[in-house]
Structures are given as structure tokens and as C-alpha cells.
């Protein structure tokens, strides 16, 4: 519900929100359910996106795009970017050792690394501002209008280049009329969250929006030995926006955001027996079980209390300023300046035991500045184009300590400063040859310089692994990359409701450093950039007034794929983990997405994704067992071997709304399936992830002429036991990050 423009009322509401009296204002627009009693056929929604840097209907764009609205995100239980893997096809997001370092993979294109310094193959952005590093993406999602998942290389339209695709989050914008709301949830394990916004005009040409979220409680894990609980959340995020119509042709948009996360971490579980140096712990039969400890010496080195649980202590602040200037000649000039600063402090126990086998502490400081300028056509016409310049400057100070005392007899430290400068020029145009046939051409050129300063990897006291104080690492090392990406496409409007398209695009991802704690000079041997030649054909079709079906087939030719493997180190006479480049590989697959509204009030959504890949040229990596036994490198050829990722993803939702007296009752269930994930190259079959189903459910009641709603929900309704990732930090300690068990809760909302 909205009321006429009353700035005084908005100021009062903002004051109340700041005083905590409006805690939990909801971010989403109220759903308007369709009554089953209404006559006629339902109409499919027209979803408007900005995937191509201008507002268009998603059905009119010849590209594989999944769009999820803010209400849908809540129903599907998506509160962080990691949860999106259960809501869209061909996407996987793994938390490295259950930590705050996410590992993205889209259509099989991904990058696996537990350290923080390398960019992702999948770009993530919020309101046109891209994140430089994966660890910057782990904040709460709130006040979101929609998320757009673009599969395939997107470099010709976006400042940062990617090989896998892009995930764009679009926030709700300030409104002219006064609007406010509240949305609160309470669930299992004393978990509760409160989210809200207030929005409206501050003056005739000035609008504002204040939104926030807090997330608390929810400890669902237990220490197998002490019974101590683990997993309580303590998160808060605030966002303020101002929109100013400076003139009839110029407007500005300022966004300020701050968040903190002081949550307990996720514990790992032992999925195999732990047998080390006379110490034995049986494998955890329950996924809720975990174990941890913290030696006083390691706690002192990390600067945390000796009794600390695994936890994070993060703060994240950002600011962005955007200008849109509508110029003569039907041109639009856009400038977006943004700055982000992240402080990450994370304590993890990566051996899941009370021993100092693989305890880890990360202390990261990230600062990132980006500037993007775009000039293009202002309104849709026969020839549409956009061009742009992109600049970013990123700095990462990382130090991570490892306590290996009970296993190896020492503690290690790795620290460095990484500086990255990126300059890119990009552009894309489309031209309508006829009313039905359109051609698209795009190009992007990128230059990047990446350097490491003061790199150290050795004992925690500052000495080297060889016992000397001679640092084998140079004080500074750097390299630069030049990369080209592009796009060629044809779109044919078969009918007003059916689109066919075919495209070729090239994606590019720069090289980097293996900044692991190996104490080895191999860390400073940069791995090469990778590129992907992507061929795609697809269709988008509204087969009737109530049935929509979209599909795509793709073929990816992977060049110099960046792969985490091992190499033989003459320095330590052992295998050490490092990134290498696989000369050639390929991935093929496809997706289908369906939306069906067979009658008023009933909506059925389905998606299906399938992909498979293999190495297609000679690619030699060490055989770990044979190399260790021989004391020198013994290689296997991986040509013909499969790439490691789940082949099948399937999911969807079914919702029905029907009238009950003066109310509308909505029942919804959503589900997802992930196929088996084989760990073929580095870890071996013991670390395969089994396939699993997840099912969520929601039931809500809304008065037909009211402005509140109440409901109940269940996540992981069938209480499925599954693992998000399996790994080891030291061989012989096999751990897994378990998915959350079933939880149930209540949700109430109010709109003003």
C-alpha cells in the first residue's frame, strides 16, 4: 500500500527505523496472488531485466538467462549467494573446507582455491558493481528485486571478464511514494531474522531508501566429545540509497552499505576414520557432529581467545555513485564509481578433531576501487549499441596461519600483499536487418597487471622450512596479461512469442599465483590465463498464453584450463599443490526451463541442466602414490579423463493460491537435485559427493484487502543428509562440509 508524497512522514519513519522501532521492515513487494475464482486464462509474467545494459524483456534476449525475483528467493531459502546453486540450473558453489571462500562453477567452468587471491571464473555483481574476489560475495542478500544468472562468457557487456558467466543482483530502488514494511522469521535452533526497508521522497527531486537485515542464532552442529553447540549466526547489514534528479537529463544514485558478520563457523565432519600417530577417532555417523580445538600458542599467534570456537569476525563497507546523463542524439552516458573494503578474520578447524592437525586462521584485508564509463544508445531502435571503459585497482593483504603441531610438529605462516590493476575496453551492438532477424557483434580487450609483494611462507616464527633465516622469495614479483574476448550472434523472431538464436562468444580469465603455504618458490611461478570458445544455440518460446519453454545447447572449447593439481618440488623433494594449465578440454551440455500456469492460482516451474566434459589433449600430472613411493615424479596422462563436476541438475517449484473466505491461501513447494560429483583428478573416488534431493515448502495466508501476511516454512523438508564438499588439508584426514538438516519456522510480514 502506498500513500501520496509526504516527506515529513518519511523522515519520521526513518527516525523510527534508526531507533529500532521499525525492526524487520520487509524488502519485497507484496505478492498479488491470483484467485482461483477469477475468470479467464492467466497471463505469463513479462520479466524485465538489464542483462544487456538496458531494460528489456528476458524473453526478447537471445541468451541463457535465469531470473529469480525477491519473493522467490525467500521461498527457496536463498539468503546468501551460495544458496543459488539450489535455485538455477548448471550452477555449483562450494565453500572451501566449509569456509568463507566460495568456489563458483557455471556450466562446468570454475576455479577451485582455498586462498583468497585469485579471481573467479564466474562474476558476481550488485547493482552493476562487480566484486574482485570471491570472498567479497559472502554477505547477506536483502532488499533484492531480482537476481539474473547469465550463463556463458559476458565480457563484451561487463567490465570484468569471465569465462563461466555472471550473477547479477539488483536491489530495490527508492520510490516516490512512501513505502515501508516488516518481515520477521523464527525457526529451528532458535534462529531468527528481521529484515526491512523504508522508502519515499525527501524532496520533489530527491528520493531515499533505507534497508537492513539481521540474522541470529541457528546453531545446528554439536561437538562430538563435549556436546557444545556450534553455528550461531550474528550478522547485520545496512544499506542507504539516495536518488537525485539533478535536471531533466541528469540523475545520480548514491549507495552506502555496511555489514558485519561475527558468526560461529561451520564445523567439518570426519567421513572416514581418523588414524594418526596412535590417535583414533571413528568416522562421524551423524552429519551434525563435528570437532575442534585451539592450542593456546596458536590462539596467541592469531590474536584470538584460547577457548574460541571456529568463527568469523568480518566487516564489509562499500560505496557507489552512479550518474546517468541523457545526451542529445539519443545517447546515454553512464558513470559508476565504487569502493569496497573488507576485513576478514576467520578461524577454522579443517581436521574436525580436538588435535592440532589442520587448524587455520585467515586475516585478510581487501580494498577495491572500480570506475566504469559507458556510452550507448538511449532507447531501443533498429541499431542499439553500448561501449565502455573499465578500470579497477585491487589490493589484498592476506596472512593465514596453520597449526599442524600434533601432526607435523610445527605451525606455519603464509603472508603477502597482492596488487592488481585492470583496464578494459568493451562494446557491443545489435542491428535489426529485418523485423525478424537481428545480428550482434561484441568485443572486449583487457590488460591486467598482477604482483605479489613481501611473500613469505615458512614457520610461524619467521624462519624458513629449512631452518634458516634466508628468504628464498623475492620482495616483489609481477606479470601482466592481455586478453581479447568477443561475441557474434544471430537472433530470429520466428513469431511474436518465439525466438531462435545462435551465438559464438569467447571468454577470457587472467592468470594468477598459487599462494598456498608450501614454503616453496613454485608459489611465485604464475599460471597462465585461460580462455573458452563458447558455441550456443537456443530458443525462447511462449507456446501459449500460459506455457513458456526456453532451452539452450552449448559446446565449450577450453584452452589452458586453470586446474588445481600437484607438481614435484626439488626444493622439498615432495609433491606440492599448485595451479597448472591443461592444454585443451571441452564441455558440452544444455538446459531447459519451463513455466506453466494451467489455471488461475496454479504455477509450475521446472528446470533441467546437463553437462559433461573431458580433457582432449595430452595433460600430464603426477601420480601421487607412485611419485611418493619412487621419490621422484611419475606422471599420468589425463587425456580422455572426465572433468570434475556434477553432470545433472534438476529443480523447480509448484505453487497454488486459492480463496478461503476473505483470505488467499498459498501453498508452495520447491525442490532441487544435484547429480554425483566425481573428484577425478586430485582427490580420488573416496571424495566423490553422492547425488541428493532437497525439498522446501511454504504455506502463507494473506487477507485479500489487507497488508499483512503470515506463514510457515520448512527447508530440507525430507531431512536429507548430504555433503557440500569433501576434501583433506593433510593426507589421511578426510573431512566434509555437511548441508543443513531439516528446519521449520514462522514468517510474518507487514506493509505500509
C-alpha positions, 0 to 999 in steps of 0.5 A: 500500500502506498500513500501520496508524497509526504516527506515529513512522514518519511523522515519520521519513519526513518527516525523510527527505523534508526531507533529500532522501532521499525525492526524487520521492515520487509524488502519485497513487494507484496505478492498479488496472488491470483484467485482461483475464482477469477475468470479467464486464462492467466497471463505469463509474467513479462520479466524485465531485466538489464542483462544487456545494459538496458531494460528489456524483456528476458524473453526478447534476449537471445541468451541463457538467462535465469531470473529469480525475483525477491519473493522467490528467493525467500521461498527457496531459502536463498539468503546468501549467494551460495544458496543459488546453486539450489535455485538455477540450473548448471550452477555449483558453489562450494565453500572451501573446507566449509569456509568463507571462500566460495568456489563458483562453477557455471556450466562446468567452468570454475576455479577451485582455491582455498586462498583468497587471491585469485579471481573467479571464473564466474562474476558476481555483481550488485547493482552493476558493481562487480566484486574482485574476489570471491570472498567479497560475495559472502554477505547477506542478500536483502532488499533484492528485486531480482537476481539474473544468472547469465550463463556463458562468457559476458565480457563484451557487456561487463567490465570484468571478464569471465569465462563461466558467466555472471550473477547479477543482483539488483536491489530495490530502488527508492520510490516516490511514494512512501513505502515501508514494511516488516518481515520477521522469521523464527525457526529451528535452533532458535534462529531468527531474522528481521529484515526491512526497508523504508522508502519515499521522497525527501524532496520533489527531486530527491528520493531515499531508501533505507534497508537492513537485515539481521540474522541470529542464532541457528546453531545446528552442529554439536561437538562430538566429545563435549556436546557444545553447540556450534553455528550461531549466526550474528550478522547485520547489514545496512544499506542507504540509497539516495536518488537525485534528479539533478535536471531533466537529463541528469540523475545520480544514485548514491549507495552506502552499505555496511555489514558485519558478520561475527558468526560461529563457523561451520564445523567439518565432519570426519567421513572416514576414520581418523588414524594418526600417530596412535590417535583414533577417532571413528568416522562421524555417523551423524552429519551434525557432529563435528570437532575442534580445538585451539592450542593456546600458542596458536590462539596467541599467534592469531590474536584470538581467545584460547577457548574460541570456537571456529568463527568469523569476525568480518566487516564489509563497507562499500560505496557507489555513485552512479550518474546517468546523463541523457545526451542529445542524439539519443545517447546515454552516458553512464558513470559508476564509481565504487569502493569496497573494503573488507576485513576478514578474520576467520578461524577454522578447524579443517581436521574436525578433531580436538588435535592440532592437525589442520587448524587455520586462521585467515586475516585478510584485508581487501580494498577495491576501487572500480570506475566504469564509463559507458556510452550507448544508445538511449532507447531501443531502435533498429541499431542499439549499441553500448561501449565502455571503459573499465578500470579497477585497482585491487589490493589484498593483504592476506596472512593465514596461519596453520597449526599442524603441531600434533601432526607435523610438529610445527605451525606455519605462516603464509603472508603477502600483499597482492596488487592488481590493476585492470583496464578494459575496453568493451562494446557491443551492438545489435542491428535489426536487418529485418523485423525478424532477424537481428545480428550482434557483434561484441568485443572486449580487450583487457590488460591486467597487471598482477604482483605479489609483494613481501611473500613469505611462507615458512614457520610461524616464527619467521624462519624458513622450512629449512631452518634458516633465516634466508628468504628464498622469495623475492620482495616483489614479483609481477606479470601482466596479461592481455586478453581479447574476448568477443561475441557474434550472434544471430537472433530470429523472431520466428513469431511474436512469442518465439525466438531462435538464436545462435551465438559464438562468444569467447571468454577470457580469465587472467592468470594468477599465483598459487599462494598456498603455504608450501614454503616453496618458490613454485608459489611465485611461478604464475599460471597462465590465463585461460580462455573458452570458445563458447558455441550456443544455440537456443530458443525462447518460446511462449507456446501459449498464453500460459506455457513458456519453454526456453532451452539452450545447447552449448559446446565449450572449447577450453584452452589452458584450463586453470586446474588445481593439481600437484607438481614435484618440488626439488626444493622439498623433494615432495609433491606440492599443490599448485595451479597448472594449465591443461592444454585443451578440454571441452564441455558440452551440455544444455538446459531447459526451463519451463513455466506453466500456469494451467489455471488461475492460482496454479504455477509450475516451474521446472528446470533441467541442466546437463553437462559433461566434459573431458580433457582432449589433449595430452595433460600430464600430472603426477601420480601421487602414490607412485611419485611418493613411493619412487621419490621422484615424479611419475606422471599420468596422462589425463587425456580422455579423463572426465572433468570434475563436476556434477553432470545433472541438475534438476529443480523447480517449484509448484505453487497454488493460491486459492480463496478461503473466505476473505483470505488467499491461501498459498501453498508452495513447494520447491525442490532441487537435485544435484547429480554425483560429483566425481573428484577425478583428478586430485582427490580420488573416488573416496571424495566423490559427493553422492547425488541428493534431493532437497525439498522446501515448502511454504504455506502463507495466508494473506487477507485479500484487502489487507497488508499483512501476511503470515506463514510457515516454512520448512527447508530440507523438508525430507531431512536429507543428509548430504555433503557440500564438499569433501576434501583433506588439508593433510593426507589421511584426514578426510573431512566434509562440509555437511548441508543443513538438516531439516528446519521449520519456522514462522514468517510474518510480514507487514506493509505500509 
